[in-house]
Amino acid sequence: MINFKEMIERESVENILLYLAPLRSFPDIDNMFVRYKFEIIEKGLLYPAYANLLKGGMFIEDEKGHTRKGPNWKEPEFVTKKKYGIE
């Protein structure tokens, strides 16, 4: 089981988005930050980080608005090291 609480508390917003955005909806990710690191939501940092990753080609949005890995997407280091219960 993935320890989302620890991941969100320890990793950068950008790295968390690189991992989660292609897998989960933006409202789900927003709720995780509300639960585990509210100051990101309070300061309005989540969507601008997502928009920068989208602009940088890390993500693309398909015709239905779903986030997909873009041409410049790279797996965050915590994923390659299989931290937080990631398999």
ABEGO torsion letter per residue (X at the ends): XBBAAAAAAABBAAAAAAAAAAABBAAAAAAAAAAABAAAAAAGAAAAAAAAAAAAGABBBBAAGBBBBBAABBBBAAAAAGBGGBX
